[in-house]
Amino acid sequence: MTSIQEGIQAKKVSEIRHLMNMGNLSEAFLRCQKFVDKYPQIHTGWYLMGLVAEQQGDLHAAEVAWETTLLVKPEDALTHFKLGMLLQSQGPTDRSLKHLQAARAFAPEESVYTRTLARVHMMLGHNEDLIIYARALLEQNPKDGDAFFLLGAGLQLSGKYADAELALKQASEYDPSHVSAAFQLGLVQLERQELSEAVSSFERTLQVSQGQGVQASWLARVWALLGRAYQLQGQVGPAAEAWQSALKLWPDGLACTGLSLQLPAVYQKAEDIPTWRQNFITGLETLEAKAREISTPLGEHLLPPFDLSLMGQADLALKQRVGSFYQSYLSDKTEPTGSQKNSLTVIWLGISALWEPALMALVKALNPLLPVTVLTSEANLAERLLKAGLTVQPVPYLRENIKQALLYSKPDHLLYLDLRNPLAYSLALEKLAPVQSVLCLQPESSGLNTLDYFFSAAALEPAQAEAQYSETLVKLKNWPILPSLPALPAWKSKRDLRLTELGTIYLCPVESNKIHPDFDPVLQAILEKDRKAFLYFLYREGDVAHTYLQQRLQERLGARADKAKFVSWAHTEELLQYLHRADVVLDTPYSGGRSMIGWAMGLGVPVISLEGPAQQSRWGSSLNKALGHPEFNADSLEKYPGIACTHASAGPQRVILKASLTERYSQLWNPSQAAQEIVAFLSPKPADQNAAAPTETDQDEEQG
């Protein structure tokens, strides 16, 4: 080709580019057609034709033009990149990825190609490839803030949260205005329960996002997560303000579940509780109407509906409705076959350490009867279970990882210990084993149609209790589980524990968000009946949610408010010390206690409990009857103060009562018998028995 011909071609290309810059796309496209007709072997003409077609919105023509460009010049990195991005915009495919990889292969020095590949892999969830390309960027520029962000995202997807946090901090250091890095850092810190740090990161995200044209819906998500971090810290007021900000930015989005689902402490006044339920329903209706416009809520941050039950506001129909809403996001229907070996996998996620001794005893009793595997995301717990001789499957705290682990291991039976953990509830939304059950550590029905059985005790359930469950209620003769006392410490004096030495100690050990406003008049009446009475409320060290209850009681008790004391505890021994020194323990109405209530009884302390249809959690009243002390139960809130004051008074009979309670409680639960009954129910029945298996203790009645 002569220099004159090259000059003519360059001039024509320049004219086409000028027309494109002027916005005259029709004329530019005609010039491109003439150019490729005359010079079909020159790749530039085909490339420009693709650019013009893309700007005109004719994506098919652009695709054809760029494919032709690559036929003429297969090593053209820019065309590979443009074609890959075009295909990517229509949905990620192997073909689009192939062209993006080719662009990088032909021009590895161009960081934009490597960066784009990293972002595509991040979108696809390919954590290993994402990490590889992020590290390649850092080799080119060790101070690339965006590359550190991509590396942090990849490490987070891999479940390496500590390494992810370090990378994301580097990203923010090298690029302080990187909004996504600040936000992702907050997510990782929230995952690791580094709540103060998460609050700072989300606040910084909001600060650096100003003036960057960030979408309101995205900002709403930041505000919603900031509220979540505040709530987990116990800072209910700031949490409410954050969620209100989210609602203002995106009223129809997922953030509207904030006040509805997450904030029981805001509604601690009696007149506000119906408002809480109504806000919950309004939020749910909005989500149902907008379900396809928001990102999936499934995962470890999903919000179960059970907090409403603490105030008696969640009936079975509402729980079923919430479950159906979340299930609408399931991408496919799993149909597990099991291993046909009668194997059992126990899901142990987010369980209070107070229950560990009892659960360990139950699982150890189950293990000789059928193959048991415990699935958990807690490394320290997994180590203790292994030392106890149990089979353990450690998994990252990610829904998809756990789901795939279950589908691979094919258990015949899946037993959830408790569904109040968001990730456990999220897993239970679909069938991951042929038979799925939940233990009565879960205080109420799940409302999920994927769970077959709810293992409870006949002593715990009233007549016609089946109507309150979406699962088949299995009322065992034995208690499936009871809180077991750990090793007892050397007892401290009341003075050492900062307790009154002269007055009577009425101890309420349950979490403050379980104390319904209807209980306030009961507490007031106790102080009026017993002038020596002091009310003690326990809260975990570092938690500040109790301050809302404290304020409420100050308004209610007036001059006697100084008799309501709030004491923190940090570890099990402290909790045992306070329970041991109580004259009487007060169980709360509607949503009563369980582990602490059981420990108090095991220590020989009377527990006053409410019984009746309004009582959602019946552990206190049921245990009192099982221990032979129904006189500790009140059938109405009006009778509660008198019963509490009667049994709080010290006397010679107190020593006898203490010894009797301690002995009887120690004999009440036998893990081996409970395990045998559970396994007998789950074991395959003979083929000739077509009738449904009895689900309660009427087996004895049939034999009689």
C-alpha positions in Angstrom: 0.0 0.0 0.0 1.4 3.4 -1.0 1.7 6.3 1.3 -0.9 8.1 -0.8 -3.4 5.3 -0.2 -2.7 5.3 3.5 -3.2 9.1 3.6 -6.6 8.7 1.8 -7.7 6.0 4.3 -6.5 8.1 7.3 -8.5 11.1 6.0 -11.7 9.1 5.5 -11.3 7.6 9.1 -10.8 11.1 10.4 -14.0 12.3 8.6 -16.0 9.4 10.1 -14.7 10.2 13.6 -15.6 13.9 13.1 -19.1 13.0 12.1 -19.4 10.8 15.2 -18.2 13.6 17.4 -20.7 16.0 15.9 -23.5 13.4 16.5 -24.3 12.8 12.9 -24.5 9.1 13.3 -26.5 8.3 10.2 -24.0 9.9 7.9 -21.1 8.4 9.8 -22.7 4.9 9.4 -23.0 5.5 5.6 -19.4 6.6 5.4 -18.4 3.4 7.3 -20.3 1.2 4.8 -18.5 2.9 1.9 -15.2 2.5 3.6 -15.5 -1.2 4.3 -16.9 -1.8 0.8 -13.7 -0.3 -0.6 -11.2 -1.5 2.1 -12.7 -4.7 3.6 -9.2 -5.8 4.8 -8.8 -2.6 7.0 -10.0 -3.5 10.5 -10.5 0.2 11.5 -13.5 0.6 9.2 -15.3 -2.4 10.7 -14.4 -1.2 14.2 -15.8 2.3 13.6 -18.9 0.8 12.1 -19.4 -1.1 15.3 -19.0 2.0 17.4 -21.5 4.0 15.3 -24.1 1.1 15.5 -23.6 0.9 19.2 -24.3 4.6 19.6 -27.4 4.2 17.4 -28.7 1.5 19.7 -28.4 -1.2 17.0 -26.5 -3.8 19.2 -26.8 -6.6 16.7 -25.2 -4.5 13.9 -22.4 -3.5 16.4 -21.8 -7.2 17.3 -21.6 -8.2 13.6 -19.2 -5.4 12.8 -16.9 -6.2 15.7 -16.9 -9.9 14.9 -15.8 -9.0 11.4 -13.1 -6.7 12.8 -11.7 -9.7 14.6 -11.8 -11.8 11.5 -9.6 -9.2 9.9 -7.4 -8.6 12.9 -7.8 -11.4 15.6 -5.3 -9.8 18.0 -7.0 -6.4 18.3 -7.4 -6.1 22.1 -9.7 -3.1 22.0 -12.2 -4.8 19.7 -12.2 -7.9 21.9 -12.9 -5.6 24.9 -15.7 -3.7 23.2 -17.4 -6.9 22.0 -17.0 -8.5 25.4 -18.6 -5.5 27.1 -21.4 -5.5 24.5 -22.2 -9.1 25.2 -21.8 -8.6 28.9 -24.5 -5.9 28.9 -27.0 -8.4 27.5 -26.2 -10.9 30.3 -23.0 -12.7 31.4 -22.0 -15.5 29.1 -19.0 -17.6 28.4 -18.7 -15.9 25.1 -18.5 -12.4 26.7 -15.9 -13.6 29.2 -13.9 -15.2 26.4 -13.5 -11.8 24.6 -12.7 -9.9 27.8 -10.0 -12.5 28.6 -8.6 -12.2 25.0 -8.4 -8.4 25.4 -6.2 -8.8 28.5 -4.2 -11.5 26.8 -3.3 -9.3 23.8 -2.7 -6.2 26.0 -1.8 -7.2 29.5 -0.3 -3.8 30.2 -3.8 -2.2 30.0 -5.1 -2.3 33.5 -8.6 -1.5 32.4 -8.9 -4.9 30.8 -7.8 -6.6 34.0 -10.0 -4.4 36.2 -13.0 -5.2 34.0 -12.4 -8.9 34.3 -12.1 -8.6 38.0 -15.5 -6.8 38.2 -17.2 -9.4 36.0 -15.9 -12.2 38.2 -17.1 -10.3 41.3 -20.6 -10.0 39.8 -20.6 -13.7 38.9 -19.4 -14.6 42.4 -16.2 -16.3 41.1 -14.1 -15.4 44.1 -10.9 -17.2 43.1 -10.7 -15.5 39.6 -11.6 -12.2 41.3 -8.6 -12.5 43.7 -6.2 -13.5 40.9 -7.1 -10.4 38.8 -7.1 -8.1 41.8 -3.6 -9.2 42.7 -2.5 -8.7 39.1 -3.6 -5.1 39.3 -1.7 -4.7 42.6 1.5 -6.0 40.8 1.1 -3.2 38.3 0.3 -0.6 41.1 0.8 -1.5 44.7 -1.2 1.6 45.8 -4.3 0.9 43.6 -7.2 1.5 46.0 -9.7 0.0 43.7 -7.6 -3.1 43.3 -7.5 -3.5 47.1 -11.3 -3.1 47.1 -11.6 -5.9 44.5 -9.3 -8.1 46.5 -11.3 -7.5 49.7 -14.5 -8.4 47.9 -12.9 -11.7 46.7 -11.7 -12.6 50.1 -15.1 -11.8 51.6 -16.7 -14.1 49.0 -14.2 -16.8 50.1 -15.3 -16.4 53.8 -11.8 -15.0 54.7 -13.3 -12.0 56.6 -10.1 -11.0 58.5 -8.1 -10.8 55.3 -10.9 -9.0 53.5 -11.1 -6.4 56.3 -7.4 -5.7 55.9 -7.6 -5.3 52.1 -10.6 -3.0 52.3 -8.9 -0.8 54.9 -6.0 -0.5 52.4 -8.5 0.4 49.7 -9.9 3.3 51.8 -6.4 4.4 52.8 -5.2 4.7 49.2 -8.5 6.0 47.8 -10.5 7.8 50.6 -13.3 8.6 48.2 -14.0 5.0 47.2 -17.6 4.6 48.3 -17.9 0.9 47.6 -14.7 0.1 49.6 -16.1 2.0 52.6 -19.5 0.2 52.3 -17.9 -3.2 51.8 -15.7 -2.7 54.8 -18.8 -2.0 56.9 -20.4 -5.2 55.6 -17.4 -7.3 56.6 -17.2 -5.7 60.0 -20.9 -6.3 60.6 -20.3 -9.9 59.6 -17.5 -10.1 62.2 -19.7 -8.4 64.8 -17.2 -5.5 65.0 -20.1 -3.2 65.6 -18.4 0.1 66.5 -16.2 -0.2 63.4 -19.1 -1.1 61.2 -21.0 2.0 62.4 -17.9 4.1 61.5 -17.6 2.6 58.1 -21.3 3.0 57.2 -21.2 6.6 58.4 -18.1 7.2 56.3 -19.8 5.7 53.3 -22.6 8.2 53.6 -20.1 11.0 54.0 -18.0 10.2 50.9 -21.0 9.4 48.8 -22.1 13.1 48.8 -21.8 14.6 45.4 -21.0 11.3 43.7 -24.5 10.8 42.2 -25.2 7.6 44.2 -28.7 6.2 43.7 -31.2 6.8 46.5 -32.0 3.1 46.8 -28.3 2.3 47.4 -28.1 5.0 50.0 -31.2 3.6 51.7 -29.4 0.2 52.0 -26.5 1.9 53.7 -28.8 3.6 56.2 -30.6 0.4 56.8 -27.4 -1.5 57.6 -26.2 1.4 59.8 -29.5 1.0 61.7 -28.8 -2.8 62.0 -25.3 -2.1 63.4 -26.8 0.4 65.9 -29.4 -2.1 66.9 -26.9 -4.9 67.5 -25.1 -2.5 69.8 -28.3 -1.9 71.7 -28.5 1.8 70.5 -32.2 1.7 69.6 -32.7 5.4 69.2 -29.9 5.9 66.6 -31.1 2.7 64.9 -34.6 4.1 64.6 -33.3 7.4 63.1 -31.2 5.5 60.6 -34.1 3.4 59.5 -36.3 6.4 59.2 -33.7 7.9 56.9 -33.7 4.7 54.8 -37.5 4.9 54.5 -37.4 8.5 53.3 -35.0 7.7 50.6 -36.6 4.5 49.4 -40.1 3.9 50.8 -40.8 0.9 48.6 -37.5 -0.8 49.1 -36.2 -3.5 51.4 -35.1 -0.9 53.8 -38.8 -0.4 54.8 -38.6 -3.6 56.8 -36.3 -1.9 59.2 -38.8 -0.5 61.7 -41.2 -3.3 61.0 -39.0 -6.3 61.6 -36.0 -5.2 63.7 -36.9 -2.8 66.4 -38.9 -4.3 69.4 -37.3 -2.0 72.0 -38.8 1.1 70.2 -42.3 -0.2 71.0 -41.9 -0.9 74.7 -44.9 1.2 75.7 -48.2 -0.7 75.7 -50.0 1.7 73.4 -47.2 1.4 70.8 -47.2 -2.4 70.4 -50.2 -2.6 68.0 -48.4 0.1 66.0 -45.4 -2.2 65.7 -47.5 -5.0 64.3 -49.2 -2.7 61.8 -45.9 -1.3 60.7 -44.7 -4.9 60.2 -47.7 -5.7 58.1 -47.4 -2.5 56.1 -43.8 -3.2 55.4 -44.5 -6.8 54.4 -47.3 -5.7 52.0 -44.9 -3.2 50.4 -42.3 -5.9 49.9 -44.8 -8.3 48.5 -45.9 -5.8 45.9 -42.4 -4.9 45.0 -40.8 -8.3 45.3 -39.3 -8.4 41.9 -37.8 -4.9 42.1 -35.5 -5.6 45.0 -32.4 -7.8 45.5 -32.9 -11.1 47.2 -33.2 -10.9 51.0 -32.2 -14.5 51.4 -29.0 -15.2 53.4 -27.3 -14.6 56.7 -28.9 -11.1 57.1 -32.4 -12.3 56.5 -34.9 -11.0 59.1 -37.1 -13.7 60.8 -40.5 -12.6 62.2 -40.0 -14.0 65.7 -39.3 -10.7 67.5 -43.0 -9.9 67.1 -43.8 -12.9 69.3 -41.9 -11.4 72.2 -44.8 -9.1 72.6 -47.5 -11.6 71.6 -48.0 -10.0 68.1 -47.1 -12.8 65.7 -49.9 -15.4 65.0 -49.3 -18.5 62.9 -50.9 -17.0 59.8 -48.5 -14.0 59.9 -45.5 -16.3 60.3 -46.7 -18.4 57.4 -47.1 -15.3 55.3 -43.6 -14.1 56.0 -42.2 -17.6 55.1 -44.1 -17.6 51.8 -42.7 -14.1 51.0 -39.1 -15.3 51.5 -39.7 -18.5 49.7 -40.7 -16.6 46.6 -37.0 -15.7 46.1 -35.9 -19.4 45.9 -34.4 -19.8 42.5 -35.1 -23.5 42.1 -37.0 -26.2 44.0 -34.7 -28.8 45.6 -35.9 -32.4 45.8 -33.4 -34.1 48.2 -33.3 -37.9 48.1 -31.2 -38.6 51.2 -28.6 -41.3 51.6 -31.1 -44.0 52.6 -28.9 -44.7 55.7 -31.2 -43.0 58.2 -28.5 -40.4 58.7 -29.1 -37.2 60.7 -27.5 -33.8 60.3 -27.9 -31.3 63.2 -27.9 -27.6 62.2 -26.1 -25.7 65.1 -26.1 -22.0 64.2 -26.3 -19.0 66.5 -27.2 -21.0 69.7 -26.6 -19.3 73.0 -23.6 -20.8 74.9 -25.9 -21.3 77.8 -27.5 -24.2 76.0 -24.2 -25.9 74.9 -23.9 -28.4 77.8 -27.5 -29.7 77.2 -27.2 -29.8 73.4 -23.9 -31.6 73.6 -25.4 -34.2 75.9 -28.4 -34.7 73.5 -26.3 -35.0 70.4 -23.9 -37.5 72.1 -26.9 -39.6 73.1 -28.3 -39.5 69.5 -25.0 -40.5 68.0 -24.9 -44.2 68.9 -28.4 -44.6 67.7 -28.0 -43.3 64.1 -25.2 -41.5 62.2 -25.1 -37.9 63.3 -23.2 -35.0 61.8 -23.2 -31.6 63.4 -23.0 -28.7 60.9 -21.7 -25.4 62.3 -19.9 -22.2 61.3 -18.3 -21.6 64.7 -14.7 -22.8 64.7 -14.3 -23.0 68.5 -17.6 -25.0 68.9 -16.5 -27.4 66.1 -13.3 -28.0 68.0 -15.2 -28.8 71.2 -17.6 -31.1 69.4 -14.7 -33.0 67.8 -13.1 -33.4 71.2 -16.4 -34.9 72.4 -16.1 -37.6 69.7 -18.8 -36.2 67.4 -18.7 -35.9 63.6 -18.6 -32.3 62.7 -18.8 -30.5 59.3 -17.4 -26.9 59.6 -18.8 -24.6 57.0 -18.5 -20.8 56.2 -21.3 -18.6 57.5 -22.8 -18.3 54.1 -26.1 -19.7 52.9 -25.0 -21.0 49.6 -22.0 -22.8 51.1 -24.1 -24.5 53.7 -26.8 -25.4 51.2 -24.3 -27.0 48.8 -22.7 -28.9 51.7 -26.1 -30.4 52.6 -27.0 -31.3 49.1 -23.6 -33.0 48.7 -23.8 -35.0 52.0 -27.5 -36.0 51.4 -28.7 -36.4 55.0 -32.0 -38.3 55.5 -33.0 -36.2 58.4 -32.2 -32.5 59.1 -32.7 -31.3 62.7 -32.7 -27.5 63.3 -32.0 -26.7 66.9 -33.3 -23.2 66.7 -34.6 -21.0 63.8 -34.2 -17.6 65.4 -30.8 -17.3 63.8 -31.3 -15.6 60.4 -29.1 -18.0 58.5 -30.8 -21.1 60.1 -34.2 -19.7 59.2 -33.0 -18.9 55.7 -31.9 -22.5 55.2 -35.1 -23.9 56.5 -37.1 -22.1 53.8 -36.4 -24.9 51.4 -36.2 -28.7 51.5 -32.6 -29.8 51.9 -33.4 -33.3 53.3 -36.4 -35.7 52.9 -37.4 -35.1 56.5 -36.8 -31.8 58.3 -37.5 -31.1 62.0 -37.0 -28.4 64.6 -36.4 -28.8 68.3 -38.4 -26.9 70.9 -35.3 -24.8 71.6 -37.2 -22.8 68.9 -39.9 -21.3 71.2 -42.7 -21.4 68.7 -43.9 -22.7 65.3 -41.8 -21.6 62.3 -44.8 -21.1 60.0 -42.7 -22.8 57.3 -44.2 -25.5 55.1 -40.8 -27.1 54.6 -40.5 -28.4 58.1 -42.2 -31.7 58.9 -42.0 -32.1 62.7 -41.7 -29.9 65.8 -40.2 -32.0 68.7 -41.7 -30.8 72.0 -42.7 -32.4 75.3 -46.1 -33.6 76.3 -45.6 -31.7 79.5 -44.9 -28.5 77.6 -47.9 -28.4 75.3 -51.5 -27.7 76.3 -54.5 -29.5 74.8 -55.2 -28.6 71.2 -51.7 -27.1 70.8 -51.5 -28.6 67.3 -53.5 -25.7 65.9 -50.7 -23.4 66.8 -48.1 -25.2 64.6 -47.5 -25.4 60.9 -45.4 -28.5 61.5 -46.7 -31.8 62.8 -46.3 -31.4 66.6 -44.6 -34.4 68.2 -45.3 -34.4 71.9 -42.6 -36.7 73.4 -43.0 -38.4 76.8 -39.6 -37.1 77.7 -38.3 -33.6 77.6 -36.3 -33.3 74.4 -34.0 -30.8 76.0 -33.6 -29.0 79.3 -30.9 -26.4 80.3 -28.2 -28.3 82.1 -26.3 -26.6 85.0 -22.6 -26.2 84.3 -20.0 -26.7 87.0 -20.9 -24.6 90.0 -18.5 -21.9 91.3 -17.6 -21.0 94.8 -20.6 -18.9 95.9 -20.1 -15.2 96.6 -21.9 -13.1 99.2 -24.6 -10.6 98.3 -22.2 -7.8 99.2 -19.6 -9.1 96.7 -22.3 -9.2 94.1 -23.5 -5.6 94.9 -26.9 -7.0 95.9 -29.0 -5.7 98.8 -28.2 -7.5 102.1 -31.3 -6.5 104.0 -34.1 -6.6 101.4 -35.8 -9.4 99.4 -34.3 -10.0 96.0 -36.9 -10.4 93.1 -34.7 -11.3 90.1 -35.8 -11.0 86.5 -33.0 -12.5 84.4 -34.6 -12.5 81.0 -33.6 -10.1 78.2 -35.2 -6.7 78.5 -37.0 -6.9 75.1 -39.0 -9.8 76.5 -40.5 -7.8 79.3 -43.9 -6.7 78.1 -45.4 -3.4 79.3 -48.3 -5.5 80.8 -45.7 -6.7 83.4 -45.1 -3.2 84.7 -48.2 -3.1 87.0 -47.1 -6.5 88.4 -43.7 -5.2 89.3 -45.3 -2.1 90.8 -47.7 -4.2 92.9 -44.8 -6.4 94.2 -43.0 -3.3 95.5 -46.3 -2.1 97.1 -47.0 -5.5 98.8 -43.4 -6.2 100.0 -41.7 -3.1 101.4 -38.4 -5.0 101.6 -38.6 -5.9 97.9 -35.9 -5.0 95.4 -36.3 -5.7 91.7 -33.1 -6.8 89.9 -32.8 -7.0 86.1 -29.8 -8.7 84.5 -28.3 -7.6 81.2 -25.3 -8.7 79.2 -22.2 -6.5 79.7 -21.9 -4.0 76.9 -25.7 -4.1 76.0 -27.5 -0.8 76.4 -31.0 -1.9 75.3 -32.0 -2.2 79.0 -31.9 1.6 79.3 -35.2 1.8 77.5 -36.8 -0.5 80.0 -35.1 1.4 82.8 -36.7 4.6 81.6 -40.1 3.0 81.3 -40.0 1.7 84.8 -38.8 5.0 86.2 -42.0 6.6 84.7 -44.1 3.8 86.1 -42.6 3.3 89.6 -42.1 7.0 90.5 -40.7 7.3 94.0 -40.0 3.6 94.1 -37.9 3.6 90.9 -34.7 3.4 93.0 -35.8 -0.1 94.0 -35.4 -1.3 90.4 -31.8 -2.2 89.9 -30.0 -3.2 86.7 -26.9 -5.4 87.0 -24.6 -6.6 84.1 -23.1 -10.0 83.7 -20.3 -11.0 81.4 -19.9 -14.8 81.7 -21.7 -17.8 83.0 -20.3 -17.8 86.5 -21.6 -14.3 87.1 -25.0 -15.3 85.9 -25.1 -18.4 88.2 -24.0 -16.2 91.2 -27.0 -13.8 90.7 -29.5 -16.7 90.2 -28.2 -18.4 93.4 -28.6 -15.3 95.5 -32.2 -14.5 94.4 -35.0 -15.1 96.8 -37.4 -15.6 93.9 -37.1 -15.4 90.1 -39.7 -13.7 88.1 -40.6 -15.3 84.7 -42.1 -12.8 82.2 -45.6 -13.0 80.6 -46.2 -14.0 77.0 -42.5 -14.7 76.1 -41.1 -16.4 79.2 -37.5 -17.4 79.9 -36.0 -20.9 79.4 -32.3 -21.4 80.0 -32.0 -19.0 83.0 -35.3 -20.1 84.3 -34.2 -23.8 84.2 -30.9 -22.9 85.9 -32.7 -21.1 88.7 -34.9 -24.1 89.4 -31.8 -26.3 89.3 -30.2 -24.1 91.9 -33.4 -24.5 94.1 -34.8 -21.0 93.6 -38.6 -20.7 93.2 -39.6 -19.3 89.8 -43.0 -17.5 89.5 -44.5 -18.0 86.1 -47.7 -17.2 84.3 -49.8 -19.9 82.7 -52.8 -19.7 80.3 -53.6 -19.4 76.6 -51.8 -16.0 76.3 -48.5 -17.4 77.4 -46.5 -18.1 74.3 -43.5 -19.7 76.1 -44.7 -22.2 78.7 -41.4 -23.5 80.0 -41.7 -21.9 83.4 -45.2 -23.0 84.3 -44.6 -26.5 82.7 -41.4 -27.1 84.7 -43.1 -25.9 87.9 -45.8 -28.6 87.4 -43.2 -31.2 86.5 -41.2 -30.4 89.7 -44.4 -30.7 91.8 -44.8 -27.0 92.5 -47.9 -25.8 90.6 -48.4 -23.2 93.4 -45.6 -21.2 91.8 -47.8 -20.5 88.8 -50.3 -17.7 88.4 -53.3 -18.0 86.1 -53.6 -14.2 85.8 -51.4 -11.2 86.1 -53.6 -9.9 88.9 -52.7 -13.0 91.1 -49.0 -12.9 90.1 -47.7 -10.3 92.7 -49.3 -12.1 95.7 -47.8 -15.5 94.7 -44.4 -13.9 94.1 -44.4 -12.2 97.5 -45.6 -15.3 99.3 -42.8 -17.5 98.0 -40.1 -14.8 98.2 -40.3 -14.7 102.0 -37.5 -16.6 103.7 -38.2 -19.2 106.3 -37.1 -22.6 107.7 -38.9 -24.4 104.9 -36.7 -22.6 102.4 -33.7 -24.9 102.9 -35.9 -27.9 102.4 -37.5 -26.4 99.3 -34.1 -25.6 97.8 -32.8 -29.1 98.3 -36.0 -30.6 96.9 -36.0 -28.4 93.8 -32.4 -29.1 93.1 -32.8 -32.9 93.4 -35.9 -33.1 91.3 -34.6 -30.9 88.6 -31.5 -33.0 88.2 -33.7 -36.1 87.6 -36.1 -34.4 85.3 -34.2 -34.8 82.0 -32.5 -37.9 80.7 -30.7 -37.2 77.4 -30.5 -40.9 76.5 -34.3 -41.5 76.9 -35.0 -38.3 74.9 -32.6 -39.4 72.1 -34.2 -42.9 72.0 -37.7 -41.4 71.6 -36.6 -39.0 68.9 -34.8 -41.8 67.0 -37.7 -44.2 67.3 -40.0 -41.6 65.8 -37.6 -40.8 62.9 -36.7 -44.4 62.1 -38.4 -46.0 59.1 -41.6 -47.9 60.0 -42.3 -51.4 58.8 -43.7 -51.4 55.2 -47.0 -53.0 56.3 -47.9 -50.2 58.7 -49.8 -47.8 56.5 -51.3 -45.8 59.4 -49.6 -42.5 60.3 -47.3 -42.7 63.3 -48.7 -41.4 66.6 -47.3 -37.9 67.3 -47.9 -37.7 71.0 -47.9 -39.7 74.2 -51.2 -41.3 73.3 -49.0 -44.3 72.3 -49.3 -45.3 75.9 -53.0 -44.9 75.8 -53.3 -47.1 72.8 -51.3 -49.8 74.6 -53.5 -49.5 77.7 
